[in-house]
Amino acid sequence: MMLNLSKEELLLQAWNYYDIIIVAVFSIGITLFVSKSLGRVVITEKGGIPGRLGLPFLGETFSFLSATNSTRGCYDFVRLRRQWYGKWFKTRLFGKIHVFVPTTVGAKAIFANDFVQFNKGYVKSMADAVGEKSLLCVPHDSHKRIRRLLADPFSMNSLSMFVKKFDKMLCERLDNLAARKGFVVLDFSMKLTFDAMCNMLISITELSLLRDIERDCTSVSNAMLSFPFMIPGTRYYRGIKARKRLMKTFGEMIMRRRSGRESHEDFLQSMLQRDSYPPNEKLSDIEIMDNLLTLIIAGQTTTAAAMMWSVKFLDDNREAQDRLREEQLSISRNKPEGALLTLEDLNSMSYGSKVVKETLRMSNVLLWFPRIALKDCIIEGIEIKKGWHANIDATCIHYDPDLFKDPMHFNPSRFDEMQKPYSYLPFGSGPRTCLGMNMAKVTMLIFLHRLTSAYTWKVDDPDTCLEKKAHIPRLRSGCPITLEPLKSGN
């Protein structure tokens, strides 16, 4: 096949794999340079955690990025090492030692001691992408203040208004798609959730501006797991450049609003109304902008992926789909024709809520939760040293057959029973529990209601391969479906 490519096509192929080529050349060069002096790497230390730390700084970073660049996804790196070393193992990524914590006891020990024995930990590229003032990256003294001030869009009052706006937007877009019948769920949900977040946070509805901001946000998201080297053409380089453009766009919005040229009832306006407040009751401009970017990306990527997986899981499990449809049709029949959903309607979706929970358990859109040990500690007899990254492996916990019977089977009814503490962790736990947890749930419930109460569907591509270079598990196909209006009488 390669022999049939033109010179321009060969250059395009090389450009598409520029990141991996740079990493490979760099890794091989370093390996050749130091291998003679270092000799063979020791796999285990007596009495310590099994694993392979590899070369200084690089460690197993290249293997991790190779997994990320494969259709098996970055978690394949973790899965393989667990087969080699057992549930607990350590590795070195991006210059830091990482320990993967696979138990509910370990999860409790870490989450319950956030800010005391542990702090949030992210690789440098992720912190550079979202900004040092992002809620994801700030230290304890700033985190509590920023989280409190960011809480308003996620209050019950704000969520009640969001439900109606999102439902209206979704109905309009599904009506437009029904005529086309076929569409890719991931593409649809990514645009839907992005537009909804931008509307709620910064009142942007102009299509060209939305798509410009979305492209830059995608570049920032793509840079989150990459080598943090400013080499033109790499994902990190493109992401940092996109971040600068977004900061300029957000800064100009703030200037226009402060000058009185613009005013909206949204999150950004509520932050600017605090300009005259004491320092501990307001956010600085850089705090506002970093967290706008964080909320947009987090609100889009994780929720959109979960919506895609819900369609895939329900297609594979017709019994669950039929039971969900029965519940949603019952809710529709008790509402006036054309009426929008309310928060009260969502609260009555008992089985729908279990479908959402099971989707989040199986899809693991947040694979693990990284923390940095602030002091030496021991968890279940395992010593974790100060400065090491302790990653609470939610995926391993969610797939543990001792916690969830037949864990690879999609079974919403398993949530009829109470789950063991720290066995269900799609949003984390403790003081850093995901701020947008309730918004993600209501977004998914609205989507599932409109999909199952008005349509049937068929997934057109059964391929289970994952999208390459994504830090959130997503189907490579995006889950294309054929949509059919639900026949009357159903």
C-alpha positions in Angstrom: 0.0 0.0 0.0 2.8 2.4 0.9 4.3 2.0 -2.6 1.1 3.4 -4.1 1.2 6.6 -2.0 2.3 9.9 -3.6 5.1 12.0 -2.1 2.4 14.4 -0.6 0.6 11.4 0.9 3.7 10.0 2.4 4.5 13.4 4.0 0.9 13.5 5.4 1.3 10.1 6.9 4.6 11.1 8.5 3.0 14.3 9.9 0.1 12.3 11.4 2.6 10.3 13.4 5.0 13.1 14.1 4.5 12.8 17.9 5.2 9.2 18.1 8.2 9.5 15.7 9.7 12.2 17.9 9.1 10.2 21.1 10.6 7.0 19.5 13.7 8.7 18.2 14.2 10.5 21.6 13.7 7.3 23.5 16.0 5.2 21.4 18.7 7.8 21.6 18.5 8.0 25.4 18.4 4.2 25.7 21.5 3.7 23.7 23.3 6.4 25.5 22.7 5.1 29.1 22.1 1.4 28.7 25.7 0.4 29.0 26.2 2.4 32.2 23.0 1.4 33.8 22.9 -2.3 33.0 19.8 -4.3 33.4 16.9 -2.6 35.3 15.8 -4.4 38.5 12.2 -5.5 38.2 11.4 -5.7 42.0 12.9 -4.6 45.2 12.9 -6.9 48.2 9.9 -6.1 50.4 8.7 -3.4 48.0 6.1 -2.9 45.4 6.7 -5.0 42.2 7.1 -3.2 39.0 9.6 -1.7 36.6 10.9 1.8 36.9 13.0 1.7 33.8 15.4 4.5 32.8 15.7 7.7 34.8 13.0 10.3 33.8 11.7 8.2 30.8 10.9 5.1 32.8 8.1 3.4 30.9 6.7 6.6 29.4 7.2 5.4 25.9 5.3 2.2 26.6 2.5 4.2 28.1 2.3 6.6 25.1 2.4 3.6 22.8 -0.7 2.2 24.6 -2.4 5.6 24.4 -1.6 5.6 20.6 -3.2 2.1 20.2 -6.8 1.1 19.7 -6.6 -0.7 23.0 -6.3 2.6 24.9 -3.9 3.8 27.6 -5.4 1.5 30.2 -3.9 -1.5 28.3 -0.6 -0.3 29.8 -2.0 -0.8 33.3 -3.8 -4.1 32.4 -0.6 -5.7 31.2 1.5 -4.7 34.2 -1.2 -6.0 36.5 -0.9 -9.4 34.7 2.9 -9.3 35.1 3.2 -8.0 38.7 -0.2 -8.5 40.4 -2.8 -6.0 41.5 -0.3 -3.6 43.1 2.5 -2.4 40.9 4.7 0.6 40.4 6.1 2.3 37.3 7.8 5.5 36.2 6.0 7.9 33.9 7.1 11.4 32.8 9.9 11.3 35.4 7.6 10.4 38.4 7.1 7.1 40.2 3.4 5.9 40.0 1.8 3.3 42.2 -1.5 1.9 41.1 -3.9 1.3 44.0 -6.5 -1.4 43.1 -8.6 -1.8 46.3 -11.5 -0.1 48.1 -9.3 0.0 51.3 -6.6 1.9 49.4 -9.2 4.2 47.8 -10.6 5.1 51.2 -7.2 5.6 52.8 -6.3 8.1 50.0 -9.6 9.9 49.4 -10.3 10.3 53.2 -6.9 11.9 53.6 -7.0 14.4 50.6 -5.0 17.5 51.5 -3.6 15.8 54.6 -1.5 13.0 53.4 -2.2 13.3 49.6 -2.7 16.1 47.1 -4.0 16.0 43.5 -1.4 14.8 41.0 -1.3 15.2 37.3 1.4 14.8 34.6 3.0 18.1 33.6 1.3 18.2 30.2 -2.1 18.1 31.8 -1.4 20.9 34.2 0.2 23.0 31.5 -2.9 22.5 29.3 -5.6 23.5 31.7 -3.6 26.1 33.7 -2.0 26.3 37.1 -5.1 28.1 38.5 -7.4 25.3 37.4 -9.4 23.5 40.2 -7.6 20.4 39.0 -4.2 21.7 39.9 -4.3 24.3 42.7 -3.0 23.5 46.2 -5.3 23.0 49.2 -5.4 26.7 50.3 -6.8 27.8 46.9 -8.9 24.7 46.1 -11.5 25.2 48.8 -12.1 28.9 47.9 -12.2 28.3 44.1 -14.5 25.2 44.5 -16.9 27.2 46.6 -17.0 30.1 44.1 -17.4 27.7 41.2 -20.3 25.9 42.8 -23.2 28.2 41.7 -23.7 26.7 38.1 -24.1 23.3 39.8 -26.6 24.3 42.5 -30.1 22.8 42.3 -31.6 26.1 41.2 -29.1 26.4 38.3 -29.5 22.7 37.4 -33.3 23.2 37.2 -32.9 25.9 34.6 -30.2 23.9 32.8 -32.5 20.9 32.5 -35.1 22.8 30.4 -32.5 24.6 28.2 -30.6 21.3 27.5 -33.8 19.4 26.8 -35.0 22.0 24.4 -31.6 22.0 22.6 -31.6 18.2 22.4 -35.1 17.9 21.1 -34.4 20.4 18.3 -31.2 18.5 17.3 -32.8 15.1 17.4 -35.7 16.3 15.2 -33.2 17.5 12.6 -31.3 14.2 12.8 -34.4 12.0 12.5 -34.8 12.9 8.8 -31.1 11.8 8.2 -31.6 8.7 10.3 -27.9 7.8 10.5 -25.4 9.7 12.6 -22.4 9.2 14.9 -23.4 9.4 18.5 -20.0 10.6 19.8 -19.8 13.5 17.2 -23.4 14.4 18.1 -22.9 14.3 21.9 -19.6 16.2 21.7 -21.1 19.1 19.9 -24.3 19.0 22.0 -22.5 19.0 25.4 -20.0 21.6 24.2 -22.6 24.0 23.0 -24.7 23.5 26.2 -21.6 24.2 28.4 -20.7 27.3 26.4 -24.2 28.6 26.6 -24.4 28.1 30.3 -21.0 29.4 31.2 -20.3 32.3 28.7 -23.6 32.7 26.7 -22.0 32.0 23.3 -24.4 30.7 20.6 -22.7 32.1 17.4 -21.9 29.0 15.4 -18.6 30.2 13.9 -17.2 31.3 17.3 -18.4 28.1 19.0 -16.6 26.0 16.4 -13.4 28.1 16.8 -13.4 27.6 20.5 -14.3 23.9 20.2 -11.3 23.3 17.9 -9.0 25.0 20.3 -10.5 23.1 23.3 -10.0 19.8 21.4 -6.3 20.7 20.8 -5.9 21.5 24.6 -7.6 18.2 25.5 -5.4 16.3 23.1 -2.3 17.8 24.7 -3.1 16.5 28.2 -1.2 13.2 27.7 1.8 14.1 25.7 5.5 14.8 26.1 5.8 18.4 27.4 8.2 19.6 24.8 7.5 22.7 22.7 8.4 21.1 19.4 6.4 22.5 16.5 3.9 20.0 15.1 3.5 17.9 18.3 0.2 17.6 20.2 1.7 19.4 23.2 2.8 22.4 21.0 -0.6 22.6 19.3 -2.3 22.4 22.6 -0.3 25.2 24.3 -0.8 27.4 21.3 -4.6 26.7 21.4 -4.6 27.5 25.1 -3.1 30.9 24.4 -5.7 31.7 21.8 -8.5 30.7 24.2 -7.0 32.8 27.0 -7.0 35.8 24.6 -10.7 35.1 23.6 -11.8 34.8 27.2 -9.8 37.9 28.2 -11.5 39.9 25.5 -14.9 38.7 26.7 -14.1 39.9 30.2 -13.0 43.3 28.9 -16.2 43.8 26.9 -18.3 42.9 29.9 -16.4 45.1 32.3 -16.7 48.0 29.9 -20.5 47.5 29.7 -20.6 46.6 26.0 -21.9 43.2 26.9 -23.9 41.7 29.7 -25.4 38.2 30.1 -27.0 36.1 32.8 -24.4 33.3 33.0 -21.5 32.0 35.1 -19.0 34.5 33.7 -21.2 37.5 34.6 -21.7 36.1 38.1 -18.0 36.0 38.6 -17.4 39.5 37.3 -20.1 40.9 39.6 -17.8 40.0 42.5 -15.1 42.5 41.4 -15.7 44.7 44.5 -15.7 41.7 46.9 -12.8 40.9 49.3 -10.0 38.7 47.7 -11.3 35.5 49.4 -14.8 36.0 47.9 -13.8 36.4 44.3 -11.7 34.9 41.5 -8.9 36.7 39.7 -9.1 36.9 35.9 -6.6 34.1 35.4 -8.5 31.9 37.9 -11.7 32.6 36.0 -10.2 31.8 32.6 -8.3 28.7 33.7 -11.5 27.3 35.2 -13.7 28.3 32.3 -11.4 26.2 30.2 -11.5 23.3 32.7 -15.3 23.3 33.1 -15.8 23.4 29.3 -13.4 20.5 28.6 -14.4 18.4 31.6 -18.1 19.0 31.0 -17.9 18.1 27.3 -15.5 15.2 27.0 -16.5 13.0 29.9 -20.2 13.4 29.6 -20.2 13.0 25.8 -18.2 9.8 26.1 -20.6 8.4 28.7 -23.6 9.2 26.5 -21.9 7.3 23.6 -21.2 4.3 25.8 -24.8 4.3 27.1 -26.1 3.8 23.5 -23.6 1.0 22.9 -24.3 -0.8 26.1 -28.1 -0.5 25.7 -27.8 -1.8 22.1 -25.9 -4.8 23.3 -28.5 -5.4 26.1 -32.0 -5.3 24.7 -33.7 -6.4 27.9 -32.2 -3.3 29.7 -33.2 -1.1 26.8 -36.8 -2.3 26.8 -37.1 -1.8 30.5 -35.7 1.7 30.3 -38.0 2.6 27.4 -41.0 1.4 29.4 -40.1 3.7 32.3 -39.5 6.7 30.0 -42.7 6.2 28.0 -44.6 6.2 31.3 -43.1 9.6 32.2 -43.9 10.9 28.7 -47.6 9.8 28.9 -48.0 11.8 32.2 -46.8 15.1 30.7 -48.6 17.4 28.2 -47.5 16.9 24.6 -44.4 18.9 23.8 -43.7 19.7 27.5 -40.0 20.0 28.5 -38.6 17.8 31.2 -38.1 19.1 34.7 -35.8 18.2 37.5 -38.7 16.4 39.2 -39.2 14.2 36.2 -35.5 13.2 36.3 -35.8 12.4 40.0 -38.6 9.9 39.2 -36.4 8.0 36.7 -35.5 5.1 39.1 -34.3 2.6 36.5 -32.9 5.4 34.3 -30.6 6.4 37.2 -29.4 2.8 37.5 -28.7 2.7 33.7 -26.6 5.9 34.2 -24.7 4.4 37.1 -24.0 1.1 35.3 -22.8 3.0 32.2 -20.4 5.0 34.3 -19.2 1.9 36.1 -18.4 0.0 32.9 -17.2 2.9 30.7 -14.8 4.3 33.3 -14.5 7.7 31.5 -12.1 8.6 34.4 -9.8 5.6 34.5 -8.0 6.4 37.7 -7.6 9.3 40.2 -4.1 10.5 40.6 -2.8 11.8 44.0 0.7 12.7 45.3 1.9 11.4 48.7 2.7 14.4 50.9 4.5 12.1 53.4 5.6 8.5 53.7 2.7 6.3 54.4 1.6 2.6 54.5 -1.6 1.3 52.9 -2.5 -2.3 53.3 1.1 -3.0 54.2 2.4 -1.3 51.1 4.8 1.5 51.6 4.2 4.6 49.5 7.0 7.2 49.7 6.7 11.0 49.8 6.5 12.4 46.3 5.2 9.2 44.7 2.0 9.3 42.7 -0.7 7.0 44.1 -3.3 6.4 41.4 -6.7 5.1 42.7 -7.5 2.6 40.0 -11.3 3.0 39.6 -11.3 0.8 36.5 -9.8 -2.1 38.5 -12.2 -1.6 41.4 -15.2 -1.3 39.0 -14.3 -4.6 37.3 -13.5 -6.5 40.5 -15.7 -9.6 40.6 -15.6 -9.6 44.4 -17.4 -6.3 44.3 -19.6 -6.6 41.2 -20.8 -10.0 40.2 -20.1 -10.7 36.5 -18.6 -7.2 36.2 -18.3 -7.3 32.4 -22.1 -7.7 32.0 -24.2 -4.6 31.7 -26.7 -5.0 34.5 -28.3 -1.8 35.9 -30.3 -3.8 38.4 -27.2 -4.6 40.4 -27.7 -1.1 41.9 -31.0 -2.3 43.5 -28.6 -3.2 46.3 -26.3 -1.0 48.3 -22.7 -1.1 47.1 -19.7 -1.5 49.3 -18.2 1.9 50.3 -15.5 3.1 47.8 -16.5 0.4 45.3 -18.3 2.9 42.9 -16.0 5.8 42.0 -16.9 7.4 38.7 -16.7 10.9 40.2 -14.1 10.3 42.8 -14.8 10.8 46.5 -13.9 13.1 49.4 -13.3 16.9 49.2 -12.3 16.6 45.5 -15.5 14.8 44.3 -16.3 16.0 40.8 -18.0 19.3 40.9 -20.1 18.6 37.9 -21.4 15.2 39.1 -25.1 16.1 39.2 -24.9 18.0 35.9 -23.4 14.9 34.2 -26.2 12.7 35.6 -29.0 15.0 34.5 -27.5 15.4 31.0 -27.3 11.7 30.5 -30.9 11.2 31.9 -32.3 13.8 29.5 -30.5 12.2 26.6 -31.6 8.7 27.4 -35.2 9.8 28.0 -35.5 11.5 24.6 -33.7 8.7 22.8 -35.7 5.8 24.2 -39.1 7.4 24.4 -39.2 8.6 20.8 -36.9 6.3 18.9 -35.4 2.9 18.4 -31.8 2.5 17.1 -29.3 0.1 15.7 -25.5 0.4 16.1 -24.1 0.2 12.6 -20.5 -0.6 13.4 -19.8 -3.4 16.0 -16.1 -2.6 16.2 -15.0 -2.3 19.9 -11.6 -0.7 19.1 -10.9 2.5 21.0 -10.0 5.9 19.6 -6.2 6.5 19.5 -4.5 9.2 21.6 -7.6 9.7 23.8 -7.2 10.1 27.6 -10.9 9.1 27.9 -12.0 5.7 26.5 -14.1 6.3 23.4 -15.0 4.0 20.5 -12.9 4.6 17.4 -16.1 4.4 15.3 -17.8 7.0 17.5 -20.8 4.6 17.7 -22.7 5.2 14.4 -26.4 4.4 14.7 -29.5 4.3 12.5 -32.4 6.0 14.2 -36.0 5.1 13.7 -39.0 6.9 15.1 -40.8 4.8 17.7 -44.0 3.2 16.3 -47.2 4.4 17.9 -48.6 2.1 20.5 -45.2 1.2 21.9 
